[in-house]
Amino acid sequence: MTQKQQSQGTQKISNYIMMIIFIVLLLSVVSIILAVSVYLNGVSTPSQAGTDDLTAGFLTVIGLIAMGMSMFTLYQSRKQAVEMKIEVPKVMTTIECKKCGTKTVREFQRGDYVYKDLDACPKCPDTKQLITAIYKDIKEKEKTYNF
Ligand SMILES: [Zn+2]
């Protein structure tokens, strides 16, 4: 299994995403701070009165959008990280002997279907084994957030 390599790769991607989120978040904070300072102090000359409010509003909107986007990306990447930790579910086939009730579970094979007759039971040679269930074997791994 390449489980170790896979999780390392996931972590690398997460760090990369985290860096981008951090930069966007930093920029959004900077633009909001700028917006506040523009609103309080003003940058334009008195003849351009009114532009300050517009600039401040514009910066606030940019800041909020950037912050929202980074939060959304953070949420999405977390969700993705959790999903990536779930192993690809294996499809399992349950085989049962009608006579002695011996249950065998093996991986799904092409051509398997429920109620399909299989080879004879090892205990009772005159009875054919039957597929009684086909299901996905989902094993969820521990949910960890290692960025
Ligand atoms: Zn049997």
Residues whose N, C-alpha, C, O or C-beta is under 5 A from the ligand:
A	BS01	ZN	C97 K99 C100 G101 C121 K123 C124
